[in-house]
Amino acid sequence: MGVPDYILRMRKHVGHDLLWLPSVSAVVRNDAGELLLGQRADDGRWSVVSGFVEPGEQPATAVVREVLEETGLEVEPLRLSSAVSHPHTYPNGDHCEYLNLGFHCRLLGGEARANDDESLDVRWFPPGRLPELDEHARLVIRHALGGETSAFFLPAGTLWGEPGELEHG
C-alpha cells in the first residue's frame, strides 16, 4: 500500500522533520518453525513485517492488514509481545519516531510472496540462520518468541539504544 495519505499530507507541512507515528510489527512462524521476514524496498534490509496503524484502526487489526498486504499471508495475533519507541530515518531523509507494538502471530494460511511495492522479497528463515537485522527487529523477535507472559517495554527513564537495555528481557 505504501505511505498512507494522512502521512503524505503531514509531510507537506513538516518536510523531513520528525513525525511521531504508531506502528505494528508481526513475528510469524510456519509449521517448520521458520520466521517470516520481508526485504524492505526502501533500503534493501530484511526485517519483520511492520507498518503504520491507520487513524481509527486497532493495532491488532493493523498487524493482520499489514501482513496480508505485504506478504499475502493471513495471520491471527496471539499476544502483544513488545511496546517500544524507536527512531528511524528513511533514505529520503524523513525522520520518524515509531511507537511500535510487536505481536506474536499465528499463521492461518496463504503463500508467502512480496505482495506489494513495500517489499522486494518475502522469505521464511530458520531461526539460527537469519539475515542481518536491525536492533528493533531483533528485539521484536526475541520478545515474541520468548517465554514472557506480558509485553516487554523499556524501563521508565530509558532511552532507545542505551547500552545494555535492549539486551534485557
C-alpha positions as CSV (number, residue, x, y, z in Angstrom):
1,M,0.0,0.0,0.0
2,G,2.9,2.4,0.6
3,V,2.7,5.6,2.7
4,P,-0.8,6.4,3.9
5,D,-2.4,9.6,2.5
6,Y,-2.6,11.2,6.0
7,I,1.2,10.9,6.4
8,L,1.8,12.3,3.0
9,R,-0.4,15.3,3.9
10,M,1.6,15.8,7.1
11,R,4.9,15.6,5.3
12,K,3.7,18.5,3.1
13,H,3.7,20.6,6.3
14,V,6.7,19.3,8.1
15,G,9.0,18.2,5.3
16,H,11.6,15.7,6.6
17,D,11.2,16.8,10.3
18,L,10.3,14.3,13.0
19,L,6.9,12.7,13.0
20,W,5.6,10.6,15.9
21,L,3.8,7.6,14.5
22,P,2.1,4.4,15.8
23,S,3.2,1.2,14.2
24,V,2.9,-2.6,14.5
25,S,5.3,-5.5,13.8
26,A,4.5,-9.2,13.3
27,V,6.5,-12.2,14.3
28,V,5.2,-15.2,12.3
29,R,6.4,-18.7,12.2
30,N,5.5,-21.5,9.8
31,D,5.0,-25.2,10.7
32,A,8.7,-25.8,10.3
33,G,9.4,-23.1,12.9
34,E,10.9,-20.7,10.3
35,L,10.5,-16.9,10.7
36,L,8.8,-14.7,8.2
37,L,10.9,-11.8,7.1
38,G,10.5,-9.2,4.3
39,Q,13.2,-7.4,2.4
40,R,12.3,-3.7,2.5
41,A,12.1,-1.8,-0.8
42,D,13.3,1.5,0.7
43,D,16.6,0.3,2.0
44,G,17.0,-3.4,1.0
45,R,17.3,-4.6,4.6
46,W,15.5,-7.6,5.9
47,S,13.1,-7.1,8.8
48,V,9.9,-8.3,10.5
49,V,6.7,-7.3,8.7
50,S,5.8,-3.9,10.0
51,G,3.6,-0.9,9.2
52,F,1.6,2.1,10.2
53,V,-1.6,1.9,12.3
54,E,-4.2,3.9,10.4
55,P,-6.4,6.5,12.1
56,G,-9.3,4.8,13.8
57,E,-7.7,1.3,13.4
58,Q,-6.9,-1.0,16.3
59,P,-3.3,-2.3,16.4
60,A,-4.3,-5.9,16.2
61,T,-6.3,-5.1,13.0
62,A,-3.4,-3.2,11.6
63,V,-0.9,-6.1,12.1
64,V,-3.3,-8.5,10.3
65,R,-3.8,-6.0,7.5
66,E,-0.1,-5.3,7.2
67,V,0.9,-8.9,7.0
68,L,-1.8,-9.6,4.3
69,E,-0.9,-6.5,2.3
70,E,2.9,-7.1,2.3
71,T,3.1,-10.9,2.2
72,G,-0.3,-12.4,1.1
73,L,-0.5,-14.4,4.4
74,E,-3.4,-14.5,6.8
75,V,-2.4,-14.3,10.5
76,E,-4.0,-14.1,13.9
77,P,-2.4,-12.0,16.6
78,L,-1.8,-14.2,19.7
79,R,0.0,-11.9,22.1
80,L,1.2,-8.4,22.4
81,S,4.9,-9.1,23.0
82,S,6.6,-5.7,23.0
83,A,5.9,-2.0,23.2
84,V,8.8,0.3,22.4
85,S,9.5,3.7,20.9
86,H,12.4,3.8,18.4
87,P,13.7,6.3,15.8
88,H,14.0,5.7,12.1
89,T,15.4,7.8,9.3
90,Y,14.4,6.8,5.8
91,P,16.8,7.0,2.8
92,N,14.9,10.1,1.6
93,G,15.7,11.9,4.9
94,D,12.3,11.6,6.5
95,H,12.7,11.3,10.3
96,C,10.2,9.3,12.4
97,E,9.8,8.1,15.9
98,Y,7.7,5.0,16.0
99,L,5.7,3.8,18.9
100,N,5.8,0.1,17.9
101,L,3.7,-2.7,19.2
102,G,5.1,-6.1,18.5
103,F,2.8,-9.1,18.1
104,H,3.4,-12.8,18.1
105,C,1.1,-14.0,15.4
106,R,-0.1,-17.5,14.3
107,L,-0.1,-18.3,10.6
108,L,-3.6,-19.1,9.3
109,G,-3.0,-19.6,5.6
110,G,-1.7,-18.2,2.3
111,E,1.5,-18.4,0.4
112,A,4.3,-16.0,1.3
113,R,5.1,-13.6,-1.5
114,A,6.2,-10.0,-2.0
115,N,2.6,-8.8,-2.3
116,D,3.1,-5.0,-2.7
117,D,5.7,-2.4,-3.6
118,E,7.0,-2.1,0.0
119,S,8.9,-5.4,-0.2
120,L,11.5,-6.7,-2.6
121,D,11.2,-10.2,-1.3
122,V,9.5,-12.3,1.4
123,R,11.0,-15.5,2.8
124,W,10.9,-18.0,5.6
125,F,14.2,-18.2,7.6
126,P,15.3,-20.9,10.1
127,P,15.8,-19.1,13.5
128,G,19.5,-19.9,13.6
129,R,20.1,-18.6,10.0
130,L,18.5,-15.1,10.0
131,P,20.0,-12.4,7.8
132,E,21.4,-9.3,9.4
133,L,18.6,-7.5,11.2
134,D,18.5,-4.1,12.9
135,E,18.2,-3.7,16.7
136,H,14.5,-3.2,16.7
137,A,13.7,-6.3,14.6
138,R,15.9,-8.5,16.9
139,L,14.1,-7.1,19.9
140,V,10.7,-7.8,18.5
141,I,11.6,-11.3,17.5
142,R,13.3,-12.1,20.9
143,H,10.3,-11.0,22.9
144,A,7.7,-12.5,20.6
145,L,9.3,-15.9,20.9
146,G,10.5,-15.6,24.5
147,G,8.7,-17.1,27.4
148,E,7.3,-13.9,28.9
149,T,3.7,-13.7,29.6
150,S,3.4,-10.0,29.3
151,A,4.8,-7.5,26.8
152,F,8.3,-6.2,27.1
153,F,8.9,-2.5,27.5
154,L,12.0,-0.4,28.3
155,P,12.1,0.8,31.9
156,A,10.9,4.3,32.7
157,G,13.6,6.9,32.0
158,T,15.4,4.6,29.5
159,L,16.1,6.0,26.0
160,W,16.3,3.8,22.9
161,G,19.8,2.4,22.4
162,E,21.1,2.9,25.9
163,P,23.9,0.3,26.4
164,G,22.6,-3.0,27.9
165,E,18.9,-2.1,28.0
166,L,17.9,-3.7,24.7
167,E,19.5,-7.0,25.6
168,H,17.4,-7.5,28.8
169,G,14.1,-9.3,29.0
